[in-house]
Amino acid sequence: MASLQASFTRQFMRLTLKRKKLDTVEKMRDMVKSIKTSVHPDVTVTRTGHNEPAGEWLIPADVKPHTVLLYFHGGGYVSGSAESHRGFLSQLAHITNIMTLAIDYRLAPEHPYPAALDDAIMAYDWLLSIGYDADDIIFGGDSAGGGLTLATLLKLRDCGKPLPSSAFCLSPWTDLLATGDSVETQAHNDPWLKPEDIAIPVQAYLGEHPRNDPYVSPLYGDFDGLPPLLIHVGEHEILRSDSARLARKARGAGVHVTYKMWDEMWHVWHLFYDRVPESRSAIEDIAQFMLKQRRRIMRKHNTADLSTLARQDRLAS
């Protein structure tokens, strides 16, 4: 059963966000901007430099070496930014002590497909160019950013490039054809998204491009050879089927998948960490996943002492 705080937040969303008619890209952008969260005081946020990918660095006070999270924000490929997600990402950075590069990939309709995918690959290539090994990098993303996370993995693999150590996807948008049954069965439960909200960002991002291209709808791709995945999805979101089908297909391809559906939660509930305990629990779960990956990375680099590894074991267990 959902917490009292979650129930209040759900009702507030129904009375505000869900009543908004998101029939233009501008309205979608305004809606995302209306979500305000605070940055953890122990995390420094700075804009990336001149020769770096556009976006933000989130650097915890006790930052650990050799590991970086490359994050792709959500927003239907038409809205959102590193700034809109910095509160959530700062909480994750504080728990893990892993620095984050959150990129501002170009948005549609001004920059349709493949701009977002090109920017994601460019950011990854840049991290490799400054000395990170592929295995030092963790991918993460939510909603459209979760889909972009998977599309980037598929593209990198198909181009013969080394893949990052792992990836996590939060309420990922993996099927731009919207064929999942939850689009209809959860429409009355979802306190945020409506089925009719899908068409505008799809058209803005793709135009006449095929909706079943795996680089835009990863659900239609081949997952062979992908790194371990963590997938979070809410029980009461219209995109629930995108995650469930993704998990089944990835497991069928031999990918190590951790799939978690959170009771009575909505689309990317992680962003509401300042008021909803289930959001904080979900962030802790992501942190445990990342710390397990970092332990392996630190072993490879042989830079961790036994006490550091023991503390990480307790956090990741």
VOPAGU-2260 file (C-alpha; in pm, 1 decimal, decimal comma):
REM VOPAGU-2260
SITE   aa  ch    i         X         Y         Z
SITE  MET   A    0       0,0       0,0       0,0
SITE  ALA   A    1     128,4     344,7     -91,0
SITE  SER   A    2     240,1     582,2     182,9
SITE  LEU   A    3      19,9     867,7     296,1
SITE  GLN   A    4     264,6    1112,6     137,3
SITE  ALA   A    5     241,3     927,9    -193,7
SITE  SER   A    6    -139,4     932,3    -178,6
SITE  PHE   A    7    -143,0    1308,8    -118,1
SITE  THR   A    8     107,2    1365,4    -399,4
SITE  ARG   A    9     -96,6    1148,6    -636,2
SITE  GLN   A   10    -409,6    1349,4    -562,9
SITE  PHE   A   11    -222,7    1677,1    -612,9
SITE  MET   A   12     -94,5    1553,7    -949,5
SITE  ARG   A   13    -444,3    1454,1   -1058,1
SITE  LEU   A   14    -574,2    1800,9    -972,7
SITE  THR   A   15    -287,9    1986,8   -1139,8
SITE  LEU   A   16     -58,5    1807,2   -1384,5
SITE  LYS   A   17    -310,3    1562,4   -1530,0
SITE  ARG   A   18    -571,3    1832,6   -1588,2
SITE  LYS   A   19    -333,4    2027,3   -1807,1
SITE  LYS   A   20    -396,0    1988,1   -2177,7
SITE  LEU   A   21     -51,5    1911,2   -2315,6
SITE  ASP   A   22    -136,8    1967,7   -2680,0
SITE  THR   A   23     175,8    2164,8   -2774,8
SITE  VAL   A   24     548,0    2121,3   -2718,7
SITE  GLU   A   25     556,2    2454,5   -2536,3
SITE  LYS   A   26     300,6    2334,4   -2281,1
SITE  MET   A   27     497,6    2015,9   -2226,5
SITE  ARG   A   28     810,9    2217,9   -2161,6
SITE  ASP   A   29     629,5    2443,9   -1916,8
SITE  MET   A   30     494,2    2142,2   -1730,1
SITE  VAL   A   31     840,9    1992,0   -1682,4
SITE  LYS   A   32     977,1    2328,3   -1567,5
SITE  SER   A   33     704,9    2345,5   -1301,6
SITE  ILE   A   34     858,2    2050,0   -1112,1
SITE  LYS   A   35    1094,8    2203,7    -856,2
SITE  THR   A   36    1336,4    2013,6    -633,6
SITE  SER   A   37    1640,2    2115,0    -430,9
SITE  VAL   A   38    2002,7    2015,7    -478,3
SITE  HIS   A   39    2175,6    1825,0    -200,3
SITE  PRO   A   40    2407,4    2064,8     -14,2
SITE  ASP   A   41    2704,8    1827,8     -38,7
SITE  VAL   A   42    2690,7    1814,5    -418,7
SITE  THR   A   43    2838,9    2082,6    -643,4
SITE  VAL   A   44    2666,1    2152,5    -975,1
SITE  THR   A   45    2860,0    2320,8   -1254,7
SITE  ARG   A   46    2796,2    2371,9   -1623,2
SITE  THR   A   47    3021,1    2177,1   -1855,5
SITE  GLY   A   48    3312,2    2354,9   -2015,4
SITE  HIS   A   49    3369,3    2489,3   -2363,2
SITE  ASN   A   50    3505,2    2168,7   -2516,7
SITE  GLU   A   51    3278,2    1935,5   -2320,6
SITE  PRO   A   52    2930,1    1802,4   -2405,5
SITE  ALA   A   53    2654,8    2049,3   -2317,5
SITE  GLY   A   54    2510,7    1978,4   -1975,6
SITE  GLU   A   55    2605,1    1972,6   -1608,2
SITE  TRP   A   56    2854,2    1804,2   -1380,1
SITE  LEU   A   57    2724,0    1693,7   -1039,3
SITE  ILE   A   58    3021,2    1636,5    -810,6
SITE  PRO   A   59    2977,1    1498,6    -457,1
SITE  ALA   A   60    3200,0    1630,1    -179,1
SITE  ASP   A   61    3368,6    1292,3    -130,8
SITE  VAL   A   62    3387,7    1198,5    -497,7
SITE  LYS   A   63    3539,4     858,8    -575,5
SITE  PRO   A   64    3768,1     793,4    -872,6
SITE  HIS   A   65    3732,2     578,5   -1181,1
SITE  THR   A   66    3352,9     582,8   -1210,9
SITE  VAL   A   67    3113,2     823,2   -1379,0
SITE  LEU   A   68    2739,1     818,7   -1442,1
SITE  LEU   A   69    2635,5     943,9   -1786,3
SITE  TYR   A   70    2270,1    1046,7   -1751,2
SITE  PHE   A   71    2003,1    1112,4   -2015,0
SITE  HIS   A   72    1704,7    1309,3   -1884,7
SITE  GLY   A   73    1342,3    1241,4   -1972,2
SITE  GLY   A   74    1086,4    1470,4   -2131,0
SITE  GLY   A   75     958,3    1298,0   -2444,0
SITE  TYR   A   76    1258,8    1415,3   -2650,6
SITE  VAL   A   77    1095,5    1761,0   -2658,4
SITE  SER   A   78    1143,3    1888,8   -2302,0
SITE  GLY   A   79    1351,6    1847,8   -1989,8
SITE  SER   A   80    1715,3    1926,5   -1925,0
SITE  ALA   A   81    2004,1    1856,9   -1694,7
SITE  GLU   A   82    1865,6    2134,7   -1475,9
SITE  SER   A   83    1518,9    1976,9   -1447,3
SITE  HIS   A   84    1674,7    1656,9   -1309,8
SITE  ARG   A   85    1958,6    1798,0   -1099,8
SITE  GLY   A   86    1775,3    1758,9    -768,1
SITE  PHE   A   87    1717,0    1387,7    -816,0
SITE  LEU   A   88    2066,0    1333,2    -956,4
SITE  SER   A   89    2225,5    1521,9    -667,9
SITE  GLN   A   90    2063,4    1281,6    -422,0
SITE  LEU   A   91    2202,5     987,2    -616,4
SITE  ALA   A   92    2547,4    1145,2    -635,6
SITE  HIS   A   93    2549,0    1209,8    -261,0
SITE  ILE   A   94    2460,5     848,7    -172,5
SITE  THR   A   95    2707,5     688,2    -414,1
SITE  ASN   A   96    2986,9     951,1    -419,8
SITE  ILE   A   97    2991,3     893,7    -795,8
SITE  MET   A   98    3014,6    1200,1   -1016,5
SITE  THR   A   99    2751,2    1249,0   -1284,2
SITE  LEU   A  100    2756,9    1401,7   -1629,5
SITE  ALA   A  101    2397,2    1494,0   -1719,7
SITE  ILE   A  102    2387,4    1602,3   -2082,3
SITE  ASP   A  103    2158,4    1851,0   -2252,4
SITE  TYR   A  104    2102,1    1660,3   -2572,6
SITE  ARG   A  105    1928,7    1856,4   -2845,5
SITE  LEU   A  106    1549,2    1855,9   -2834,9
SITE  ALA   A  107    1281,2    1815,2   -3100,3
SITE  PRO   A  108    1112,4    1960,2   -3298,3
SITE  GLU   A  109    1403,6    2200,2   -3346,6
SITE  HIS   A  110    1639,1    1901,9   -3358,6
SITE  PRO   A  111    1456,2    1580,1   -3454,9
SITE  TYR   A  112    1598,0    1227,3   -3462,3
SITE  PRO   A  113    1885,4    1139,2   -3472,4
SITE  ALA   A  114    2007,0    1450,7   -3286,3
SITE  ALA   A  115    1948,2    1309,5   -2936,4
SITE  LEU   A  116    2115,9     979,4   -3022,4
SITE  ASP   A  117    2409,5    1153,2   -3188,2
SITE  ASP   A  118    2459,7    1372,1   -2880,1
SITE  ALA   A  119    2444,5    1071,6   -2647,0
SITE  ILE   A  120    2711,3     888,0   -2845,7
SITE  MET   A  121    2924,8    1200,9   -2866,6
SITE  ALA   A  122    2913,3    1240,8   -2486,9
SITE  TYR   A  123    3015,9     878,2   -2437,0
SITE  ASP   A  124    3299,3     908,0   -2688,9
SITE  TRP   A  125    3416,7    1223,3   -2512,2
SITE  LEU   A  126    3434,6    1043,4   -2176,2
SITE  LEU   A  127    3644,2     773,6   -2340,2
SITE  SER   A  128    3868,2    1037,6   -2495,4
SITE  ILE   A  129    3952,6    1197,2   -2158,6
SITE  GLY   A  130    4065,9     868,5   -2006,5
SITE  TYR   A  131    3767,6     676,3   -1877,6
SITE  ASP   A  132    3752,5     312,1   -1976,6
SITE  ALA   A  133    3418,6     191,1   -2108,3
SITE  ASP   A  134    3385,8     -23,3   -1797,2
SITE  ASP   A  135    3422,0     287,9   -1578,1
SITE  ILE   A  136    3098,8     435,4   -1716,3
SITE  ILE   A  137    2742,0     369,4   -1605,7
SITE  PHE   A  138    2447,4     480,3   -1819,4
SITE  GLY   A  139    2119,0     601,7   -1671,4
SITE  GLY   A  140    1801,5     765,5   -1792,8
SITE  ASP   A  141    1432,6     812,8   -1726,9
SITE  SER   A  142    1130,4     804,4   -1958,1
SITE  ALA   A  143    1253,4     914,0   -2302,7
SITE  GLY   A  144    1600,9     924,6   -2150,4
SITE  GLY   A  145    1557,3     560,5   -2053,1
SITE  GLY   A  146    1473,2     480,5   -2412,0
SITE  LEU   A  147    1772,1     685,6   -2525,1
SITE  THR   A  148    1991,7     489,8   -2283,1
SITE  LEU   A  149    1891,9     165,6   -2453,3
SITE  ALA   A  150    1908,3     308,3   -2805,4
SITE  THR   A  151    2261,2     431,3   -2735,9
SITE  LEU   A  152    2365,4      87,6   -2612,9
SITE  LEU   A  153    2225,0     -72,9   -2928,3
SITE  LYS   A  154    2396,5     179,7   -3154,1
SITE  LEU   A  155    2731,9     146,9   -2978,4
SITE  ARG   A  156    2717,1    -232,4   -3000,9
SITE  ASP   A  157    2618,1    -224,2   -3366,8
SITE  CYS   A  158    2911,0       8,4   -3438,8
SITE  GLY   A  159    3151,3    -230,1   -3266,1
SITE  LYS   A  160    3232,7      10,0   -2983,2
SITE  PRO   A  161    3297,1    -100,1   -2624,0
SITE  LEU   A  162    2991,3     -85,2   -2400,9
SITE  PRO   A  163    2962,6      73,7   -2056,0
SITE  SER   A  164    2962,4    -145,7   -1747,3
SITE  SER   A  165    2587,3    -127,1   -1686,5
SITE  ALA   A  166    2275,9      85,6   -1722,2
SITE  PHE   A  167    1960,6     172,0   -1532,7
SITE  CYS   A  168    1631,0     274,8   -1692,4
SITE  LEU   A  169    1353,6     446,5   -1495,0
SITE  SER   A  170    1004,9     416,1   -1647,9
SITE  PRO   A  171    1171,5     387,8   -1990,7
SITE  TRP   A  172     981,6     482,4   -2306,1
SITE  THR   A  173    1077,5     193,2   -2532,2
SITE  ASP   A  174     785,0     166,8   -2777,2
SITE  LEU   A  175     694,2     483,7   -2966,2
SITE  LEU   A  176     420,4     289,2   -3144,1
SITE  ALA   A  177     242,1     270,2   -2805,5
SITE  THR   A  178     130,1     -90,7   -2853,6
SITE  GLY   A  179     151,5    -188,3   -2485,6
SITE  ASP   A  180    -179,0    -271,8   -2320,8
SITE  SER   A  181    -101,7     -51,2   -2020,2
SITE  VAL   A  182    -151,8     257,8   -2237,8
SITE  GLU   A  183    -523,3     184,5   -2203,5
SITE  THR   A  184    -551,2     -32,2   -1890,5
SITE  GLN   A  185    -360,0     214,3   -1670,0
SITE  ALA   A  186    -499,3     535,0   -1818,2
SITE  HIS   A  187    -740,8     578,7   -1526,7
SITE  ASN   A  188    -471,0     501,7   -1267,6
SITE  ASP   A  189    -185,1     713,3   -1402,4
SITE  PRO   A  190    -198,7    1049,1   -1217,8
SITE  TRP   A  191      36,9    1219,5   -1460,1
SITE  LEU   A  192      34,3    1092,8   -1819,2
SITE  LYS   A  193    -257,9    1047,1   -2056,6
SITE  PRO   A  194    -255,9     829,7   -2371,7
SITE  GLU   A  195    -320,0    1137,6   -2586,4
SITE  ASP   A  196       2,4    1296,0   -2452,7
SITE  ILE   A  197     210,9    1054,3   -2659,2
SITE  ALA   A  198     132,8    1158,2   -3016,6
SITE  ILE   A  199     277,8    1511,2   -3012,7
SITE  PRO   A  200     631,6    1427,7   -2893,0
SITE  VAL   A  201     644,1    1125,8   -3125,1
SITE  GLN   A  202     561,0    1342,5   -3425,9
SITE  ALA   A  203     798,2    1617,0   -3316,3
SITE  TYR   A  204    1087,4    1376,1   -3268,6
SITE  LEU   A  205    1033,6    1141,4   -3562,6
SITE  GLY   A  206     826,5    1312,0   -3829,9
SITE  GLU   A  207     787,8    1038,0   -4092,9
SITE  HIS   A  208    1068,8     822,8   -3956,2
SITE  PRO   A  209     955,7     464,4   -3876,7
SITE  ARG   A  210     832,8     430,6   -3519,2
SITE  ASN   A  211     963,2      74,3   -3488,7
SITE  ASP   A  212    1326,8     163,0   -3560,9
SITE  PRO   A  213    1519,2      10,2   -3267,4
SITE  TYR   A  214    1721,7     330,0   -3233,3
SITE  VAL   A  215    1401,5     515,0   -3138,3
SITE  SER   A  216    1194,1     224,8   -3003,2
SITE  PRO   A  217    1449,7      -9,1   -2844,8
SITE  LEU   A  218    1182,7    -267,8   -2769,6
SITE  TYR   A  219    1208,3    -374,2   -3135,0
SITE  GLY   A  220    1582,6    -426,2   -3116,2
SITE  ASP   A  221    1809,4    -722,2   -3047,0
SITE  PHE   A  222    1952,1    -708,3   -2693,9
SITE  ASP   A  223    2227,5    -964,0   -2740,7
SITE  GLY   A  224    2550,4    -857,2   -2572,1
SITE  LEU   A  225    2412,4    -568,9   -2366,6
SITE  PRO   A  226    2548,4    -505,0   -2015,2
SITE  PRO   A  227    2348,9    -559,8   -1692,6
SITE  LEU   A  228    2028,8    -355,7   -1670,4
SITE  LEU   A  229    1824,2    -223,6   -1379,9
SITE  ILE   A  230    1465,9    -134,1   -1474,4
SITE  HIS   A  231    1223,2      54,5   -1249,7
SITE  VAL   A  232     858,0     106,8   -1339,6
SITE  GLY   A  233     547,7     214,2   -1150,9
SITE  GLU   A  234     243,4     -10,6   -1126,4
SITE  HIS   A  235      10,2     274,4   -1220,0
SITE  GLU   A  236     169,9     422,0   -1530,0
SITE  ILE   A  237      59,4     398,4   -1889,1
SITE  LEU   A  238     410,8     299,0   -1999,9
SITE  ARG   A  239     428,8       0,2   -1765,0
SITE  SER   A  240     414,1    -244,4   -2056,5
SITE  ASP   A  241     720,7     -81,9   -2212,7
SITE  SER   A  242     928,5    -192,4   -1914,1
SITE  ALA   A  243     772,1    -534,9   -1865,7
SITE  ARG   A  244     822,9    -632,8   -2229,7
SITE  LEU   A  245    1174,6    -488,0   -2227,4
SITE  ALA   A  246    1268,9    -701,1   -1927,2
SITE  ARG   A  247    1132,8   -1019,2   -2084,6
SITE  LYS   A  248    1303,8    -959,7   -2416,7
SITE  ALA   A  249    1639,0    -864,2   -2264,7
SITE  ARG   A  250    1638,6   -1168,8   -2038,8
SITE  GLY   A  251    1556,1   -1383,5   -2339,2
SITE  ALA   A  252    1871,3   -1248,6   -2504,9
SITE  GLY   A  253    2082,4   -1346,9   -2205,4
SITE  VAL   A  254    2111,4   -1000,2   -2049,4
SITE  HIS   A  255    2128,3    -984,9   -1669,9
SITE  VAL   A  256    1814,8    -784,8   -1583,4
SITE  THR   A  257    1690,7    -659,9   -1248,4
SITE  TYR   A  258    1326,6    -560,2   -1297,8
SITE  LYS   A  259    1128,0    -391,0   -1022,2
SITE  MET   A  260     768,2    -273,1   -1040,5
SITE  TRP   A  261     681,0     -39,8    -754,2
SITE  ASP   A  262     329,8     -75,2    -612,1
SITE  GLU   A  263      91,7     212,0    -688,0
SITE  MET   A  264     367,9     438,1    -821,7
SITE  TRP   A  265     348,9     657,8   -1127,7
SITE  HIS   A  266     578,6     762,8   -1411,3
SITE  VAL   A  267     929,0     853,0   -1284,2
SITE  TRP   A  268     815,0     893,6    -923,4
SITE  HIS   A  269    1183,9     921,3    -836,9
SITE  LEU   A  270    1163,5    1297,1    -902,2
SITE  PHE   A  271     940,2    1344,0    -596,1
SITE  TYR   A  272    1205,1    1236,3    -344,6
SITE  ASP   A  273    1153,5    1544,7    -125,9
SITE  ARG   A  274     800,1    1438,6     -34,4
SITE  VAL   A  275     745,6    1068,8    -115,5
SITE  PRO   A  276     925,7     793,2      80,2
SITE  GLU   A  277     884,5     546,5    -208,0
SITE  SER   A  278    1088,8     784,9    -421,4
SITE  ARG   A  279    1372,6     785,4    -171,7
SITE  SER   A  280    1359,9     406,4    -148,7
SITE  ALA   A  281    1384,5     383,0    -527,1
SITE  ILE   A  282    1686,4     614,3    -531,0
SITE  GLU   A  283    1851,7     397,1    -266,7
SITE  ASP   A  284    1788,1      94,2    -486,4
SITE  ILE   A  285    1955,9     262,0    -783,9
SITE  ALA   A  286    2248,3     355,4    -558,7
SITE  GLN   A  287    2290,4      -6,9    -451,7
SITE  PHE   A  288    2300,3    -111,2    -817,8
SITE  MET   A  289    2561,9     153,2    -895,7
SITE  LEU   A  290    2775,6      66,7    -594,4
SITE  LYS   A  291    2786,9    -297,8    -697,6
SITE  GLN   A  292    2915,1    -190,7   -1036,9
SITE  ARG   A  293    3167,3      46,6    -879,0
SITE  ARG   A  294    3302,2    -229,2    -655,9
SITE  ARG   A  295    3388,1    -431,0    -964,2
SITE  ILE   A  296    3543,8    -125,6   -1130,2
SITE  MET   A  297    3755,9     -50,0    -823,6
SITE  ARG   A  298    3877,3    -408,4    -811,2
SITE  LYS   A  299    3986,1    -375,9   -1171,5
SITE  HIS   A  300    4181,5     -59,8   -1096,0
SITE  ASN   A  301    4308,2    -205,5    -767,1
SITE  THR   A  302    4260,7     126,9    -586,8
SITE  ALA   A  303    4026,8      31,9    -302,3
SITE  ASP   A  304    4135,8     -71,7      45,6
SITE  LEU   A  305    3952,4    -346,2     231,5
SITE  SER   A  306    3760,2    -108,0     458,9
SITE  THR   A  307    3623,1      83,8     161,7
SITE  LEU   A  308    3509,3    -238,0      -1,8
SITE  ALA   A  309    3348,6    -356,9     321,8
SITE  ARG   A  310    3148,4     -35,4     356,1
SITE  GLN   A  311    3032,9     -60,9      -2,8
SITE  ASP   A  312    2931,6    -421,8      49,8
SITE  ARG   A  313    2705,8    -320,4     336,8
SITE  LEU   A  314    2544,6     -45,2     126,1
SITE  ALA   A  315    2499,4    -269,6    -177,9
SITE  SER   A  316    2371,4    -579,2       5,6
